[in-house]
Structure formats: C-alpha cells, structure tokens
Amino acid sequence: MITPENVKAFIQDGLECEHIEVEGDGRHFDAVIVSKAFEGIGMLQQQRLVFQKLGNKMDVIHALSLKTFTPEQWGKKI
Amino acid sequence: MDQNALEKIKKTVTENPIVLYMKGTPQFPQCGFSGRAAQVLKACGVENYVAVNVLADQEVFDNLKYYADFPTFPQCYIKGELIGGSDIMLAMSETGELQKLIQNALH
C-alpha cells in the first residue's frame, strides 16, 4: 500500500519544496505543497508541474488532491 | 494515445461552452472529487453543461490525460480550455474568477 510518506517522498524527489504536507488513506491523498518553482505560473501549471514530477507514480496513486502555494502566498496564509 | 479519441475530446470541448469530465454523473458521482466539481458548477449557477461520465467511455477515460497534459479526473473545460480539477475549480470559485469565465462562456 502507498502511504502518505511515500507520496511525500515521490514529490520531494522531483521538486524542491519549502514545505509539504501529505495526508491520505492509501488511495486518496491530499497534499499541500509550497515551492519556489510555483512562482510566476498559474494554478493549473503548478499542478501540471507536480504531476509531471510524479510521472508514472500516478498509476499507483489513485487520487491526489493538490493545494499549491508559492512561499510568498504561504507566508500570507500562516 | 489514440488520435480518434483525442479528436472526439476536442470536438466535445470546442462545441460546448462548459464540459465536465467526471466519474459518474452530477446526480450520482462515483468519486468525491467529481462530486465536488459538479457541486462547484451548481453553486456557480450553471444548469446546462455537458457532463461526460468517463467510467462509461473507455476511450475518453484512457486518453483524456493526454489531451491537455493533465492526469486526473475530474477535468473542467470552458470554451475549449482546461480550467483544472476540483481543487482549482473550488479555489477559482472562491475568488469569483470561475463565475467570470462561466459568464463569458455562456453569453
């Protein structure tokens, strides 16, 4: 079974994250990702970037909900 | 990747102002994210849109991820452009951005 820790590692493997949280039940996962790589691009592109980094790992992850933030957006949020 | 399936998707999203590709139907969604996407459209006051049940169309199910380089369901298209999945739809409906796109598409 895929754990939230696995998903976290998959994402961090390809993307430098300032902050990352992943929760999930083995099939459905929710991730909050803060990365400088998200600067200057829209939400759709940010999600595409994460999915691109995950590549064929998405075959074993049934569903992944993403909330993406730039460090600046995240700073305002917390 | 099946070129015929991609053509079919292109035809659907360009000939209809709002298209939601989802698992199940708006009345009976088969996945929480798809249900949420349909709810967002409903909350934005959209009554008439094309909902495609990807569980009932294997071709589309297999090929939608290639069409706009996005691997998950649901996917919402407005005027032929991929808006995103349920997270993006929800975020854009909170800022009012989604409602603007919908208004533009329908009028």
N, CA and C atoms of all chains as a GROMACS GRO file, in nm:
protein
  555
    1MET      N    1   0.084  -0.120   0.000
    1MET     CA    2   0.000   0.000   0.000
    1MET      C    3   0.088   0.125   0.000
    2ILE      N    4   0.042   0.226  -0.072
    2ILE     CA    5   0.112   0.354  -0.076
    2ILE      C    6   0.076   0.434   0.050
    3THR      N    7   0.175   0.486   0.115
    3THR     CA    8   0.148   0.566   0.235
    3THR      C    9   0.165   0.715   0.201
    4PRO      N   10   0.109   0.802   0.284
    4PRO     CA   11   0.134   0.945   0.263
    4PRO      C   12   0.283   0.978   0.260
    5GLU      N   13   0.362   0.906   0.341
    5GLU     CA   14   0.507   0.927   0.341
    5GLU      C   15   0.568   0.895   0.204
    6ASN      N   16   0.518   0.788   0.140
    6ASN     CA   17   0.564   0.752   0.005
    6ASN      C   18   0.537   0.866  -0.092
    7VAL      N   19   0.413   0.915  -0.087
    7VAL     CA   20   0.373   1.020  -0.182
    7VAL      C   21   0.458   1.145  -0.160
    8LYS      N   22   0.481   1.174  -0.033
    8LYS     CA   23   0.564   1.290   0.002
    8LYS      C   24   0.704   1.274  -0.058
    9ALA      N   25   0.758   1.154  -0.044
    9ALA     CA   26   0.893   1.126  -0.098
    9ALA      C   27   0.893   1.136  -0.251
   10PHE      N   28   0.788   1.082  -0.316
   10PHE     CA   29   0.779   1.090  -0.462
   10PHE      C   30   0.784   1.236  -0.508
   11ILE      N   31   0.708   1.319  -0.439
   11ILE     CA   32   0.701   1.460  -0.480
   11ILE      C   33   0.835   1.529  -0.454
   12GLN      N   34   0.889   1.506  -0.335
   12GLN     CA   35   1.015   1.574  -0.299
   12GLN      C   36   1.132   1.527  -0.385
   13ASP      N   37   1.118   1.408  -0.438
   13ASP     CA   38   1.221   1.352  -0.524
   13ASP      C   39   1.243   1.440  -0.649
   14GLY      N   40   1.133   1.497  -0.699
   14GLY     CA   41   1.146   1.574  -0.822
   14GLY      C   42   1.132   1.723  -0.805
   15LEU      N   43   1.084   1.763  -0.690
   15LEU     CA   44   1.051   1.905  -0.672
   15LEU      C   45   1.105   1.956  -0.539
   16GLU      N   46   1.178   2.065  -0.546
   16GLU     CA   47   1.228   2.123  -0.423
   16GLU      C   48   1.114   2.197  -0.352
   17CYS      N   49   1.080   2.152  -0.232
   17CYS     CA   50   0.965   2.209  -0.161
   17CYS      C   51   1.012   2.283  -0.036
   18GLU      N   52   0.956   2.400  -0.016
   18GLU     CA   53   0.983   2.473   0.109
   18GLU      C   54   0.906   2.408   0.223
   19HIS      N   55   0.790   2.353   0.185
   19HIS     CA   56   0.703   2.292   0.285
   19HIS      C   57   0.614   2.191   0.214
   20ILE      N   58   0.590   2.078   0.278
   20ILE     CA   59   0.500   1.980   0.217
   20ILE      C   60   0.428   1.901   0.325
   21GLU      N   61   0.299   1.885   0.306
   21GLU     CA   62   0.218   1.800   0.395
   21GLU      C   63   0.140   1.705   0.306
   22VAL      N   64   0.136   1.578   0.342
   22VAL     CA   65   0.053   1.484   0.267
   22VAL      C   66  -0.027   1.399   0.366
   23GLU      N   67  -0.156   1.391   0.340
   23GLU     CA   68  -0.241   1.302   0.418
   23GLU      C   69  -0.311   1.209   0.322
   24GLY      N   70  -0.352   1.091   0.371
   24GLY     CA   71  -0.424   1.002   0.280
   24GLY      C   72  -0.452   0.867   0.341
   25ASP      N   73  -0.537   0.791   0.270
   25ASP     CA   74  -0.582   0.662   0.321
   25ASP      C   75  -0.528   0.546   0.238
   26GLY      N   76  -0.428   0.572   0.154
   26GLY     CA   77  -0.374   0.466   0.070
   26GLY      C   78  -0.424   0.473  -0.073
   27ARG      N   79  -0.536   0.542  -0.092
   27ARG     CA   80  -0.591   0.559  -0.228
   27ARG      C   81  -0.615   0.706  -0.262
   28HIS      N   82  -0.664   0.778  -0.165
   28HIS     CA   83  -0.689   0.920  -0.186
   28HIS      C   84  -0.592   0.999  -0.100
   29PHE      N   85  -0.524   1.093  -0.163
   29PHE     CA   86  -0.426   1.172  -0.090
   29PHE      C   87  -0.453   1.321  -0.108
   30ASP      N   88  -0.422   1.394  -0.002
   30ASP     CA   89  -0.430   1.540  -0.008
   30ASP      C   90  -0.291   1.594   0.020
   31ALA      N   91  -0.244   1.680  -0.068
   31ALA     CA   92  -0.111   1.737  -0.046
   31ALA      C   93  -0.117   1.889  -0.046
   32VAL      N   94  -0.042   1.948   0.046
   32VAL     CA   95  -0.019   2.091   0.046
   32VAL      C   96   0.129   2.109   0.015
   33ILE      N   97   0.157   2.183  -0.091
   33ILE     CA   98   0.297   2.196  -0.134
   33ILE      C   99   0.332   2.343  -0.151
   34VAL      N  100   0.443   2.382  -0.089
   34VAL     CA  101   0.494   2.518  -0.105
   34VAL      C  102   0.629   2.508  -0.175
   35SER      N  103   0.640   2.573  -0.290
   35SER     CA  104   0.766   2.563  -0.365
   35SER      C  105   0.794   2.691  -0.442
   36LYS      N  106   0.921   2.725  -0.449
   36LYS     CA  107   0.962   2.841  -0.530
   36LYS      C  108   0.937   2.815  -0.678
   37ALA      N  109   0.932   2.686  -0.714
   37ALA     CA  110   0.910   2.650  -0.855
   37ALA      C  111   0.772   2.698  -0.904
   38PHE      N  112   0.683   2.732  -0.810
   38PHE     CA  113   0.547   2.773  -0.847
   38PHE      C  114   0.538   2.923  -0.878
   39GLU      N  115   0.649   2.994  -0.855
   39GLU     CA  116   0.644   3.139  -0.875
   39GLU      C  117   0.621   3.174  -1.022
   40GLY      N  118   0.529   3.267  -1.045
   40GLY     CA  119   0.508   3.318  -1.180
   40GLY      C  120   0.425   3.231  -1.273
   41ILE      N  121   0.369   3.122  -1.221
   41ILE     CA  122   0.284   3.039  -1.306
   41ILE      C  123   0.146   3.019  -1.239
   42GLY      N  124   0.045   2.991  -1.320
   42GLY     CA  125  -0.091   2.974  -1.268
   42GLY      C  126  -0.109   2.840  -1.198
   43MET      N  127  -0.226   2.827  -1.134
   43MET     CA  128  -0.255   2.706  -1.055
   43MET      C  129  -0.250   2.578  -1.140
   44LEU      N  130  -0.302   2.589  -1.263
   44LEU     CA  131  -0.304   2.471  -1.350
   44LEU      C  132  -0.161   2.426  -1.382
   45GLN      N  133  -0.076   2.523  -1.415
   45GLN     CA  134   0.064   2.491  -1.444
   45GLN      C  135   0.135   2.435  -1.321
   46GLN      N  136   0.102   2.489  -1.203
   46GLN     CA  137   0.164   2.440  -1.080
   46GLN      C  138   0.130   2.293  -1.059
   47GLN      N  139   0.001   2.259  -1.083
   47GLN     CA  140  -0.040   2.120  -1.064
   47GLN      C  141   0.023   2.030  -1.171
   48ARG      N  142   0.028   2.083  -1.296
   48ARG     CA  143   0.091   2.005  -1.402
   48ARG      C  144   0.235   1.972  -1.365
   49LEU      N  145   0.304   2.072  -1.309
   49LEU     CA  146   0.443   2.054  -1.270
   49LEU      C  147   0.456   1.939  -1.170
   50VAL      N  148   0.370   1.938  -1.069
   50VAL     CA  149   0.374   1.832  -0.968
   50VAL      C  150   0.346   1.696  -1.033
   51PHE      N  151   0.244   1.691  -1.118
   51PHE     CA  152   0.209   1.564  -1.183
   51PHE      C  153   0.321   1.518  -1.277
   52GLN      N  154   0.387   1.613  -1.343
   52GLN     CA  155   0.499   1.577  -1.431
   52GLN      C  156   0.611   1.513  -1.350
   53LYS      N  157   0.638   1.572  -1.234
   53LYS     CA  158   0.745   1.518  -1.149
   53LYS      C  159   0.707   1.378  -1.100
   54LEU      N  160   0.579   1.357  -1.076
   54LEU     CA  161   0.534   1.226  -1.027
   54LEU      C  162   0.536   1.121  -1.139
   55GLY      N  163   0.519   1.168  -1.262
   55GLY     CA  164   0.527   1.078  -1.378
   55GLY      C  165   0.441   0.953  -1.361
   56ASN      N  166   0.500   0.835  -1.384
   56ASN     CA  167   0.419   0.712  -1.380
   56ASN      C  168   0.383   0.668  -1.238
   57LYS      N  169   0.431   0.742  -1.137
   57LYS     CA  170   0.386   0.714  -0.999
   57LYS      C  171   0.236   0.737  -0.987
   58MET      N  172   0.182   0.820  -1.078
   58MET     CA  173   0.038   0.848  -1.074
   58MET      C  174  -0.043   0.722  -1.102
   59ASP      N  175   0.020   0.621  -1.164
   59ASP     CA  176  -0.053   0.496  -1.189
   59ASP      C  177  -0.087   0.424  -1.059
   60VAL      N  178  -0.002   0.441  -0.957
   60VAL     CA  179  -0.030   0.372  -0.831
   60VAL      C  180  -0.102   0.461  -0.729
   61ILE      N  181  -0.100   0.592  -0.758
   61ILE     CA  182  -0.174   0.683  -0.670
   61ILE      C  183  -0.313   0.702  -0.732
   62HIS      N  184  -0.415   0.657  -0.664
   62HIS     CA  185  -0.549   0.662  -0.722
   62HIS      C  186  -0.596   0.807  -0.739
   63ALA      N  187  -0.587   0.883  -0.635
   63ALA     CA  188  -0.634   1.022  -0.644
   63ALA      C  189  -0.548   1.111  -0.557
   64LEU      N  190  -0.513   1.223  -0.612
   64LEU     CA  191  -0.428   1.317  -0.540
   64LEU      C  192  -0.485   1.457  -0.554
   65SER      N  193  -0.522   1.513  -0.441
   65SER     CA  194  -0.572   1.649  -0.439
   65SER      C  195  -0.456   1.741  -0.403
   66LEU      N  196  -0.441   1.849  -0.480
   66LEU     CA  197  -0.325   1.935  -0.459
   66LEU      C  198  -0.364   2.076  -0.422
   67LYS      N  199  -0.296   2.128  -0.320
   67LYS     CA  200  -0.305   2.270  -0.292
   67LYS      C  201  -0.164   2.324  -0.303
   68THR      N  202  -0.145   2.413  -0.399
   68THR     CA  203  -0.009   2.460  -0.426
   68THR      C  204   0.004   2.608  -0.391
   69PHE      N  205   0.117   2.643  -0.332
   69PHE     CA  206   0.143   2.782  -0.292
   69PHE      C  207   0.288   2.819  -0.321
   70THR      N  208   0.308   2.945  -0.357
   70THR     CA  209   0.445   2.997  -0.362
   70THR      C  210   0.482   3.032  -0.218
   71PRO      N  211   0.611   3.043  -0.186
   71PRO     CA  212   0.649   3.079  -0.048
   71PRO      C  213   0.581   3.209  -0.003
   72GLU      N  214   0.567   3.303  -0.097
   72GLU     CA  215   0.504   3.431  -0.062
   72GLU      C  216   0.357   3.413  -0.024
   73GLN      N  217   0.283   3.335  -0.106
   73GLN     CA  218   0.141   3.308  -0.076
   73GLN      C  219   0.128   3.235   0.057
   74TRP      N  220   0.216   3.142   0.080
   74TRP     CA  221   0.212   3.061   0.202
   74TRP      C  222   0.240   3.150   0.324
   75GLY      N  223   0.334   3.243   0.309
   75GLY     CA  224   0.368   3.336   0.418
   75GLY      C  225   0.248   3.418   0.460
   76LYS      N  226   0.166   3.456   0.361
   76LYS     CA  227   0.047   3.536   0.392
   76LYS      C  228  -0.061   3.452   0.457
   77LYS      N  229  -0.058   3.321   0.428
   77LYS     CA  230  -0.163   3.232   0.474
   77LYS      C  231  -0.144   3.194   0.621
   78ILE      N  232  -0.018   3.178   0.663
   78ILE     CA  233   0.006   3.132   0.801
   78ILE      C  234   0.034   3.245   0.898
   79MET      N  235  -0.182   0.631  -2.678
   79MET     CA  236  -0.258   0.751  -2.718
   79MET      C  237  -0.334   0.723  -2.847
   80ASP      N  238  -0.462   0.754  -2.848
   80ASP     CA  239  -0.547   0.723  -2.962
   80ASP      C  240  -0.596   0.855  -3.025
   81GLN      N  241  -0.551   0.877  -3.149
   81GLN     CA  242  -0.581   1.003  -3.217
   81GLN      C  243  -0.731   1.028  -3.233
   82ASN      N  244  -0.807   0.921  -3.260
   82ASN     CA  245  -0.952   0.935  -3.276
   82ASN      C  246  -1.017   0.982  -3.148
   83ALA      N  247  -0.970   0.927  -3.035
   83ALA     CA  248  -1.025   0.967  -2.906
   83ALA      C  249  -0.992   1.113  -2.878
   84LEU      N  250  -0.871   1.155  -2.912
   84LEU     CA  251  -0.832   1.295  -2.889
   84LEU      C  252  -0.917   1.389  -2.974
   85GLU      N  253  -0.947   1.347  -3.098
   85GLU     CA  254  -1.034   1.427  -3.185
   85GLU      C  255  -1.174   1.440  -3.125
   86LYS      N  256  -1.221   1.328  -3.071
   86LYS     CA  257  -1.354   1.327  -3.009
   86LYS      C  258  -1.358   1.424  -2.891
   87ILE      N  259  -1.253   1.422  -2.809
   87ILE     CA  260  -1.246   1.513  -2.693
   87ILE      C  261  -1.243   1.658  -2.741
   88LYS      N  262  -1.162   1.682  -2.843
   88LYS     CA  263  -1.150   1.818  -2.896
   88LYS      C  264  -1.286   1.869  -2.944
   89LYS      N  265  -1.359   1.782  -3.015
   89LYS     CA  266  -1.490   1.819  -3.067
   89LYS      C  267  -1.584   1.854  -2.951
   90THR      N  268  -1.584   1.769  -2.849
   90THR     CA  269  -1.674   1.793  -2.735
   90THR      C  270  -1.641   1.925  -2.665
   91VAL      N  271  -1.514   1.950  -2.638
   91VAL     CA  272  -1.480   2.070  -2.559
   91VAL      C  273  -1.487   2.199  -2.641
   92THR      N  274  -1.478   2.189  -2.774
   92THR     CA  275  -1.487   2.311  -2.852
   92THR      C  276  -1.630   2.343  -2.895
   93GLU      N  277  -1.715   2.239  -2.901
   93GLU     CA  278  -1.853   2.264  -2.944
   93GLU      C  279  -1.947   2.296  -2.829
   94ASN      N  280  -1.898   2.281  -2.706
   94ASN     CA  281  -1.981   2.309  -2.589
   94ASN      C  282  -1.908   2.407  -2.496
   95PRO      N  283  -1.982   2.509  -2.448
   95PRO     CA  284  -1.913   2.611  -2.368
   95PRO      C  285  -1.853   2.557  -2.238
   96ILE      N  286  -1.926   2.466  -2.172
   96ILE     CA  287  -1.875   2.413  -2.045
   96ILE      C  288  -1.887   2.261  -2.047
   97VAL      N  289  -1.776   2.195  -2.025
   97VAL     CA  290  -1.775   2.048  -2.023
   97VAL      C  291  -1.706   2.001  -1.895
   98LEU      N  292  -1.770   1.908  -1.828
   98LEU     CA  293  -1.707   1.847  -1.710
   98LEU      C  294  -1.688   1.697  -1.736
   99TYR      N  295  -1.564   1.654  -1.740
   99TYR     CA  296  -1.534   1.512  -1.746
   99TYR      C  297  -1.524   1.462  -1.603
  100MET      N  298  -1.607   1.364  -1.570
  100MET     CA  299  -1.614   1.319  -1.431
  100MET      C  300  -1.639   1.169  -1.421
  101LYS      N  301  -1.617   1.118  -1.302
  101LYS     CA  302  -1.652   0.978  -1.274
  101LYS      C  303  -1.794   0.976  -1.223
  102GLY      N  304  -1.883   0.915  -1.299
  102GLY     CA  305  -2.025   0.916  -1.264
  102GLY      C  306  -2.094   1.035  -1.327
  103THR      N  307  -2.208   1.070  -1.272
  103THR     CA  308  -2.287   1.181  -1.325
  103THR      C  309  -2.304   1.286  -1.215
  104PRO      N  310  -2.344   1.409  -1.253
  104PRO     CA  311  -2.364   1.510  -1.148
  104PRO      C  312  -2.462   1.463  -1.040
  105GLN      N  313  -2.565   1.387  -1.081
  105GLN     CA  314  -2.663   1.336  -0.983
  105GLN      C  315  -2.604   1.222  -0.900
  106PHE      N  316  -2.526   1.138  -0.967
  106PHE     CA  317  -2.467   1.022  -0.897
  106PHE      C  318  -2.317   1.011  -0.922
  107PRO      N  319  -2.242   1.103  -0.862
  107PRO     CA  320  -2.097   1.098  -0.882
  107PRO      C  321  -2.038   0.972  -0.818
  108GLN      N  322  -1.936   0.916  -0.883
  108GLN     CA  323  -1.874   0.793  -0.834
  108GLN      C  324  -1.741   0.821  -0.765
  109CYS      N  325  -1.712   0.947  -0.741
  109CYS     CA  326  -1.585   0.981  -0.677
  109CYS      C  327  -1.606   1.116  -0.611
  110GLY      N  328  -1.548   1.133  -0.493
  110GLY     CA  329  -1.568   1.256  -0.415
  110GLY      C  330  -1.525   1.381  -0.488
  111PHE      N  331  -1.414   1.371  -0.559
  111PHE     CA  332  -1.363   1.490  -0.629
  111PHE      C  333  -1.457   1.528  -0.744
  112SER      N  334  -1.509   1.427  -0.814
  112SER     CA  335  -1.602   1.454  -0.924
  112SER      C  336  -1.730   1.517  -0.870
  113GLY      N  337  -1.777   1.464  -0.758
  113GLY     CA  338  -1.896   1.520  -0.695
  113GLY      C  339  -1.874   1.665  -0.657
  114ARG      N  340  -1.756   1.693  -0.603
  114ARG     CA  341  -1.726   1.829  -0.561
  114ARG      C  342  -1.723   1.924  -0.682
  115ALA      N  343  -1.666   1.875  -0.793
  115ALA     CA  344  -1.658   1.958  -0.914
  115ALA      C  345  -1.799   1.994  -0.963
  116ALA      N  346  -1.888   1.894  -0.962
  116ALA     CA  347  -2.026   1.919  -1.006
  116ALA      C  348  -2.094   2.016  -0.910
  117GLN      N  349  -2.066   2.003  -0.782
  117GLN     CA  350  -2.123   2.094  -0.681
  117GLN      C  351  -2.078   2.238  -0.705
  118VAL      N  352  -1.949   2.253  -0.740
  118VAL     CA  353  -1.896   2.388  -0.764
  118VAL      C  354  -1.970   2.453  -0.880
  119LEU      N  355  -1.992   2.376  -0.989
  119LEU     CA  356  -2.064   2.432  -1.104
  119LEU      C  357  -2.206   2.469  -1.063
  120LYS      N  358  -2.268   2.383  -0.984
  120LYS     CA  359  -2.404   2.410  -0.938
  120LYS      C  360  -2.408   2.538  -0.854
  121ALA      N  361  -2.311   2.550  -0.765
  121ALA     CA  362  -2.304   2.669  -0.678
  121ALA      C  363  -2.279   2.796  -0.759
  122CYS      N  364  -2.217   2.781  -0.876
  122CYS     CA  365  -2.195   2.896  -0.964
  122CYS      C  366  -2.318   2.924  -1.050
  123GLY      N  367  -2.422   2.846  -1.031
  123GLY     CA  368  -2.546   2.870  -1.103
  123GLY      C  369  -2.551   2.810  -1.242
  124VAL      N  370  -2.459   2.720  -1.272
  124VAL     CA  371  -2.458   2.658  -1.405
  124VAL      C  372  -2.556   2.542  -1.407
  125GLU      N  373  -2.656   2.552  -1.493
  125GLU     CA  374  -2.753   2.444  -1.501
  125GLU      C  375  -2.732   2.356  -1.622
  126ASN      N  376  -2.695   2.422  -1.731
  126ASN     CA  377  -2.674   2.346  -1.853
  126ASN      C  378  -2.528   2.336  -1.887
  127TYR      N  379  -2.474   2.220  -1.870
  127TYR     CA  380  -2.339   2.195  -1.916
  127TYR      C  381  -2.331   2.049  -1.956
  128VAL      N  382  -2.226   2.017  -2.031
  128VAL     CA  383  -2.211   1.880  -2.075
  128VAL      C  384  -2.126   1.806  -1.973
  129ALA      N  385  -2.184   1.704  -1.911
  129ALA     CA  386  -2.109   1.620  -1.819
  129ALA      C  387  -2.081   1.487  -1.889
  130VAL      N  388  -1.954   1.453  -1.898
  130VAL     CA  389  -1.917   1.326  -1.961
  130VAL      C  390  -1.873   1.229  -1.852
  131ASN      N  391  -1.944   1.117  -1.844
  131ASN     CA  392  -1.908   1.014  -1.746
  131ASN      C  393  -1.795   0.929  -1.804
  132VAL      N  394  -1.674   0.951  -1.752
  132VAL     CA  395  -1.558   0.881  -1.810
  132VAL      C  396  -1.561   0.731  -1.780
  133LEU      N  397  -1.639   0.692  -1.679
  133LEU     CA  398  -1.650   0.549  -1.647
  133LEU      C  399  -1.733   0.476  -1.753
  134ALA      N  400  -1.810   0.553  -1.830
  134ALA     CA  401  -1.894   0.492  -1.934
  134ALA      C  402  -1.831   0.507  -2.072
  135ASP      N  403  -1.711   0.561  -2.080
  135ASP     CA  404  -1.645   0.581  -2.209
  135ASP      C  405  -1.496   0.551  -2.195
  136GLN      N  406  -1.462   0.426  -2.222
  136GLN     CA  407  -1.325   0.379  -2.201
  136GLN      C  408  -1.222   0.458  -2.282
  137GLU      N  409  -1.260   0.493  -2.407
  137GLU     CA  410  -1.170   0.570  -2.494
  137GLU      C  411  -1.130   0.702  -2.429
  138VAL      N  412  -1.232   0.771  -2.380
  138VAL     CA  413  -1.208   0.901  -2.318
  138VAL      C  414  -1.132   0.881  -2.187
  139PHE      N  415  -1.172   0.781  -2.111
  139PHE     CA  416  -1.105   0.750  -1.985
  139PHE      C  417  -0.954   0.732  -2.006
  140ASP      N  418  -0.919   0.659  -2.111
  140ASP     CA  419  -0.778   0.629  -2.135
  140ASP      C  420  -0.700   0.745  -2.195
  141ASN      N  421  -0.769   0.833  -2.265
  141ASN     CA  422  -0.695   0.933  -2.343
  141ASN      C  423  -0.705   1.077  -2.295
  142LEU      N  424  -0.798   1.104  -2.202
  142LEU     CA  425  -0.815   1.243  -2.160
  142LEU      C  426  -0.686   1.301  -2.102
  143LYS      N  427  -0.610   1.219  -2.032
  143LYS     CA  428  -0.487   1.270  -1.969
  143LYS      C  429  -0.388   1.326  -2.072
  144TYR      N  430  -0.394   1.274  -2.196
  144TYR     CA  431  -0.302   1.324  -2.298
  144TYR      C  432  -0.352   1.454  -2.361
  145TYR      N  433  -0.482   1.473  -2.361
  145TYR     CA  434  -0.539   1.586  -2.435
  145TYR      C  435  -0.484   1.719  -2.386
  146ALA      N  436  -0.486   1.739  -2.252
  146ALA     CA  437  -0.437   1.867  -2.200
  146ALA      C  438  -0.322   1.845  -2.101
  147ASP      N  439  -0.254   1.732  -2.115
  147ASP     CA  440  -0.141   1.702  -2.028
  147ASP      C  441  -0.177   1.718  -1.880
  148PHE      N  442  -0.284   1.648  -1.841
  148PHE     CA  443  -0.329   1.656  -1.702
  148PHE      C  444  -0.385   1.519  -1.664
  149PRO      N  445  -0.328   1.455  -1.560
  149PRO     CA  446  -0.354   1.310  -1.544
  149PRO      C  447  -0.475   1.269  -1.462
  150THR      N  448  -0.549   1.363  -1.404
  150THR     CA  449  -0.654   1.319  -1.311
  150THR      C  450  -0.794   1.365  -1.354
  151PHE      N  451  -0.894   1.297  -1.300
  151PHE     CA  452  -1.035   1.336  -1.314
  151PHE      C  453  -1.079   1.396  -1.182
  152PRO      N  454  -1.174   1.484  -1.181
  152PRO     CA  455  -1.243   1.544  -1.294
  152PRO      C  456  -1.158   1.648  -1.366
  153GLN      N  457  -1.206   1.688  -1.486
  153GLN     CA  458  -1.144   1.798  -1.559
  153GLN      C  459  -1.256   1.886  -1.614
  154CYS      N  460  -1.244   2.014  -1.589
  154CYS     CA  461  -1.344   2.109  -1.636
  154CYS      C  462  -1.288   2.193  -1.750
  155TYR      N  463  -1.361   2.198  -1.861
  155TYR     CA  464  -1.320   2.280  -1.976
  155TYR      C  465  -1.422   2.391  -1.997
  156ILE      N  466  -1.371   2.512  -2.014
  156ILE     CA  467  -1.458   2.623  -2.050
  156ILE      C  468  -1.406   2.682  -2.181
  157LYS      N  469  -1.493   2.690  -2.279
  157LYS     CA  470  -1.456   2.736  -2.414
  157LYS      C  471  -1.332   2.664  -2.466
  158GLY      N  472  -1.328   2.535  -2.446
  158GLY     CA  473  -1.220   2.456  -2.501
  158GLY      C  474  -1.091   2.454  -2.420
  159GLU      N  475  -1.086   2.536  -2.314
  159GLU     CA  476  -0.963   2.543  -2.234
  159GLU      C  477  -0.979   2.465  -2.105
  160LEU      N  478  -0.878   2.387  -2.070
  160LEU     CA  479  -0.881   2.319  -1.942
  160LEU      C  480  -0.866   2.422  -1.829
  161ILE      N  481  -0.963   2.420  -1.738
  161ILE     CA  482  -0.957   2.507  -1.621
  161ILE      C  483  -0.882   2.436  -1.509
  162GLY      N  484  -0.914   2.309  -1.488
  162GLY     CA  485  -0.845   2.230  -1.387
  162GLY      C  486  -0.937   2.127  -1.329
  163GLY      N  487  -0.893   2.069  -1.218
  163GLY     CA  488  -0.975   1.971  -1.147
  163GLY      C  489  -1.052   2.038  -1.035
  164SER      N  490  -1.100   1.958  -0.940
  164SER     CA  491  -1.188   2.014  -0.838
  164SER      C  492  -1.118   2.116  -0.747
  165ASP      N  493  -0.990   2.095  -0.719
  165ASP     CA  494  -0.918   2.191  -0.631
  165ASP      C  495  -0.913   2.330  -0.694
  166ILE      N  496  -0.878   2.330  -0.823
  166ILE     CA  497  -0.864   2.459  -0.892
  166ILE      C  498  -1.002   2.522  -0.910
  167MET      N  499  -1.101   2.440  -0.944
  167MET     CA  500  -1.238   2.494  -0.961
  167MET      C  501  -1.286   2.559  -0.832
  168LEU      N  502  -1.262   2.490  -0.720
  168LEU     CA  503  -1.306   2.542  -0.591
  168LEU      C  504  -1.233   2.672  -0.558
  169ALA      N  505  -1.101   2.672  -0.577
  169ALA     CA  506  -1.022   2.792  -0.547
  169ALA      C  507  -1.067   2.909  -0.634
  170MET      N  508  -1.093   2.882  -0.763
  170MET     CA  509  -1.133   2.991  -0.854
  170MET      C  510  -1.276   3.038  -0.828
  171SER      N  511  -1.359   2.948  -0.772
  171SER     CA  512  -1.496   2.991  -0.742
  171SER      C  513  -1.495   3.078  -0.616
  172GLU      N  514  -1.397   3.056  -0.529
  172GLU     CA  515  -1.388   3.139  -0.407
  172GLU      C  516  -1.343   3.280  -0.439
  173THR      N  517  -1.264   3.297  -0.546
  173THR     CA  518  -1.219   3.431  -0.582
  173THR      C  519  -1.314   3.497  -0.682
  174GLY      N  520  -1.410   3.420  -0.734
  174GLY     CA  521  -1.505   3.477  -0.830
  174GLY      C  522  -1.457   3.465  -0.974
  175GLU      N  523  -1.335   3.417  -0.991
  175GLU     CA  524  -1.275   3.404  -1.123
  175GLU      C  525  -1.353   3.304  -1.211
  176LEU      N  526  -1.395   3.194  -1.148
  176LEU     CA  527  -1.466   3.091  -1.222
  176LEU      C  528  -1.600   3.143  -1.274
  177GLN      N  529  -1.671   3.216  -1.187
  177GLN     CA  530  -1.800   3.271  -1.226
  177GLN      C  531  -1.784   3.363  -1.347
  178LYS      N  532  -1.674   3.441  -1.350
  178LYS     CA  533  -1.650   3.531  -1.463
  178LYS      C  534  -1.630   3.452  -1.592
  179LEU      N  535  -1.550   3.347  -1.584
  179LEU     CA  536  -1.525   3.263  -1.703
  179LEU      C  537  -1.655   3.202  -1.752
  180ILE      N  538  -1.739   3.159  -1.658
  180ILE     CA  539  -1.866   3.095  -1.694
  180ILE      C  540  -1.958   3.196  -1.762
  181GLN      N  541  -1.968   3.315  -1.704
  181GLN     CA  542  -2.050   3.420  -1.762
  181GLN      C  543  -2.007   3.449  -1.906
  182ASN      N  544  -1.875   3.462  -1.922
  182ASN     CA  545  -1.818   3.488  -2.053
  182ASN      C  546  -1.852   3.379  -2.153
  183ALA      N  547  -1.848   3.256  -2.105
  183ALA     CA  548  -1.868   3.142  -2.194
  183ALA      C  549  -2.013   3.130  -2.237
  184LEU      N  550  -2.104   3.169  -2.148
  184LEU     CA  551  -2.246   3.147  -2.176
  184LEU      C  552  -2.313   3.264  -2.246
  185HIS      N  553  -2.246   3.381  -2.249
  185HIS     CA  554  -2.310   3.496  -2.312
  185HIS      C  555  -2.232   3.553  -2.428
   0.00000   0.00000   0.00000
